[in-house]
Amino acid sequence: MTCDLQGRGILVTRARHQAASLCAMISASGGRPISFPAIEIQPVNRCDKLAWLLAHIDRYQILIFISPNAVHWALKMLGERALPSSAMLAAVGKSTANALAAAGYSVVKVPGQRFNSEALLEMPELSRVEHQHIMIFRGRGGRPLLGASLESRGALVEYTEVYQRIRPQVDPGSLIERWPEDVDLVTATSNEILQNLFSLLGQSGSALLQRTSLVVISQRMAAKAKALGCSEVIQAHGADDTSLINSICAWANDRYN
């Protein structure tokens, strides 16, 4: 979708290293991207269990990647070792599959419609997994749904946590001060980002956020945002940048045209 955002200010809350593409799309559509990372991504400290899992990756028949960050840090920790060619690779969403493709792994199973653990579990390739060894690459403290569901189907599942999410230490004072004039819409791509944003903004900033249009990426996030008091919540069709800019454009076309 194309649009003219007419200088509207769009708050981008993704981690700094993941925000450039969306910011560029907003600028190309005539908007003003405002980068305010509400999350930082860092690798986990290596431990004996993580080292063992990576050293024995060849024993797994299915490798599942939860996010582009999971791809980045898993491959970085593997170093010169490649993912086993005998394993089926699966990704929760398009952005994660694209990250694998960029690293040379083009044959990746990905849901065709919704991009979450529930949709992944509906794929035929994961319906019959008795006695199969499955490794799930994710960040520390992710949802247990995927692994628990696969275990209930008879799979032998290991979580390999290769990164951690941290709330940044930033001063939101200048953002809060200029918010009424500068921020027309906010984007958030995870519940953790949303919760961090409320914590970082404090009471006065949170009141501003609650009154500002908000784009999220799932029904689960939409419910969380409404529970936090957000008055206008828009659900994008996915977490990728194209889905986000399409929702931003739809909001602008509806609001200002």
Rosetta blueprint (number, residue, H / E / L):
1 M L
2 T L
3 C L
4 D L
5 L L
6 Q L
7 G L
8 R L
9 G E
10 I E
11 L E
12 V E
13 T L
14 R L
15 A L
16 R H
17 H H
18 Q H
19 A L
20 A H
21 S H
22 L H
23 C H
24 A H
25 M H
26 I H
27 S H
28 A H
29 S L
30 G L
31 G L
32 R E
33 P E
34 I E
35 S E
36 F L
37 P L
38 A L
39 I L
40 E E
41 I E
42 Q E
43 P E
44 V L
45 N L
46 R L
47 C L
48 D H
49 K H
50 L H
51 A H
52 W H
53 L H
54 L H
55 A H
56 H L
57 I H
58 D H
59 R H
60 Y L
61 Q L
62 I E
63 L E
64 I E
65 F E
66 I L
67 S L
68 P H
69 N H
70 A H
71 V H
72 H H
73 W H
74 A H
75 L H
76 K H
77 M H
78 L H
79 G L
80 E L
81 R L
82 A L
83 L L
84 P L
85 S L
86 S L
87 A L
88 M E
89 L E
90 A E
91 A E
92 V L
93 G L
94 K H
95 S H
96 T H
97 A H
98 N H
99 A H
100 L H
101 A H
102 A H
103 A L
104 G L
105 Y L
106 S L
107 V L
108 V E
109 K E
110 V L
111 P L
112 G L
113 Q L
114 R L
115 F L
116 N L
117 S H
118 E H
119 A H
120 L H
121 L H
122 E L
123 M L
124 P H
125 E H
126 L H
127 S L
128 R L
129 V L
130 E L
131 H L
132 Q L
133 H E
134 I E
135 M E
136 I E
137 F E
138 R E
139 G E
140 R L
141 G L
142 G L
143 R L
144 P L
145 L H
146 L H
147 G H
148 A H
149 S H
150 L H
151 E H
152 S H
153 R L
154 G L
155 A L
156 L E
157 V E
158 E E
159 Y E
160 T E
161 E E
162 V E
163 Y E
164 Q E
165 R E
166 I E
167 R L
168 P L
169 Q L
170 V L
171 D L
172 P L
173 G H
174 S H
175 L H
176 I H
177 E H
178 R H
179 W H
180 P H
181 E H
182 D H
183 V L
184 D L
185 L E
186 V E
187 T E
188 A L
189 T L
190 S L
191 N H
192 E H
193 I H
194 L H
195 Q H
196 N H
197 L H
198 F H
199 S H
200 L H
201 L H
202 G H
203 Q H
204 S H
205 G H
206 S H
207 A H
208 L H
209 L H
210 Q H
211 R L
212 T L
213 S E
214 L E
215 V E
216 V E
217 I L
218 S L
219 Q H
220 R H
221 M H
222 A H
223 A H
224 K H
225 A H
226 K H
227 A H
228 L L
229 G L
230 C L
231 S L
232 E L
233 V E
234 I E
235 Q E
236 A L
237 H L
238 G L
239 A L
240 D L
241 D H
242 T H
243 S H
244 L H
245 I H
246 N H
247 S H
248 I H
249 C H
250 A H
251 W H
252 A H
253 N H
254 D H
255 R H
256 Y H
257 N L
